[in-house]
């Protein structure tokens, strides 16, 4: 079997792929596909998640929840707190209009 050696960057993309990838040449022509390898552990985890009684949400449901649950300034403060950063200054701070 002929082997094609990927660059380190390409190998990282291929290793993290969850779905088949199209492979293109430098002119944009499709030259093949790459399908990720599912390990026994991956399959077991997927089966366990499917058998779980935990609720499931679509991407649309999660995005809608995020849009409606917290205002943007509050979300920024929350993210800053989680990451140990200083929260963003409010619009009234730092502009000389107190």
C-alpha positions as CSV (number, residue, x, y, z in Angstrom):
1,X,0.0,0.0,0.0
2,X,1.3,3.5,-0.9
3,X,1.6,5.8,2.1
4,X,1.1,9.5,2.2
5,X,2.9,11.3,5.1
6,X,1.1,14.3,6.5
7,X,2.7,17.4,7.9
8,X,2.4,17.8,11.7
9,X,-0.4,20.3,11.2
10,X,-2.3,18.1,8.8
11,X,-1.9,15.1,11.1
12,X,-3.4,17.1,14.0
13,X,-6.4,18.0,11.9
14,X,-6.8,14.4,10.7
15,X,-6.4,13.0,14.3
16,X,-9.1,15.3,15.7
17,X,-11.6,14.7,12.8
18,X,-15.0,13.4,13.9
19,X,-16.3,13.0,10.4
20,X,-14.7,12.1,7.0
21,X,-12.6,14.8,5.5
22,X,-12.2,15.7,1.8
23,X,-8.6,15.9,0.7
24,X,-7.8,18.5,-2.0
25,X,-4.7,19.2,-4.1
26,X,-3.2,22.7,-4.3
27,X,-5.6,23.6,-7.1
28,X,-8.7,22.7,-5.1
29,X,-9.4,19.4,-6.8
30,X,-10.8,16.6,-4.6
31,X,-8.2,13.8,-4.6
32,X,-9.8,11.6,-2.0
33,X,-11.3,11.3,1.5
34,X,-10.0,10.5,4.9
35,X,-12.2,8.7,7.4
36,X,-11.2,8.9,11.1
37,X,-10.6,5.7,13.1
38,X,-13.1,5.0,15.8
39,X,-11.5,3.1,18.8
40,X,-13.3,0.6,20.9
41,X,-13.3,3.2,23.7
42,X,-14.9,5.8,21.4
43,X,-17.7,3.3,20.4
44,X,-18.3,2.3,24.1
45,X,-18.6,5.9,25.2
46,X,-21.0,6.7,22.4
47,X,-23.2,3.6,23.3
48,X,-23.1,4.6,27.0
49,X,-24.2,8.2,26.1
50,X,-27.0,6.9,23.9
51,X,-28.2,4.6,26.7
52,X,-28.1,7.3,29.3
53,X,-31.3,9.0,30.6
54,X,-29.5,12.4,30.6
55,X,-31.4,15.0,28.6
56,X,-30.2,15.8,25.1
57,X,-30.2,19.1,23.4
58,X,-29.7,20.2,19.8
59,X,-27.2,22.8,18.9
60,X,-30.1,25.2,18.1
61,X,-31.6,24.6,21.6
62,X,-28.3,25.3,23.3
63,X,-27.7,28.5,21.3
64,X,-31.2,29.7,22.0
65,X,-30.7,29.1,25.7
66,X,-27.5,31.0,25.7
67,X,-29.0,33.9,23.8
68,X,-31.9,34.2,26.2
69,X,-30.4,33.3,29.6
70,X,-27.8,35.9,30.1
71,X,-27.2,39.4,28.8
72,X,-24.0,39.9,26.9
73,X,-22.3,42.1,29.6
74,X,-23.1,39.5,32.2
75,X,-21.8,36.7,30.0
76,X,-18.5,38.6,29.5
77,X,-18.1,39.0,33.3
78,X,-18.9,35.3,33.9
79,X,-16.3,34.2,31.3
80,X,-13.8,36.6,32.8
81,X,-14.4,35.2,36.3
82,X,-14.1,31.6,35.1
83,X,-10.8,32.3,33.4
84,X,-9.4,34.4,36.3
85,X,-9.4,37.6,34.3
86,X,-10.4,41.1,35.2
87,X,-14.0,41.7,34.1
88,X,-14.5,44.1,31.2
89,X,-15.0,47.7,32.2
90,X,-18.5,49.0,31.8
91,X,-19.2,51.8,29.2
92,X,-19.4,54.4,32.0
93,X,-15.9,53.5,33.3
94,X,-12.7,54.9,31.8
95,X,-14.3,57.4,29.4
96,X,-14.3,60.4,31.8
97,X,-18.1,60.6,32.0
98,X,-18.9,59.7,35.7
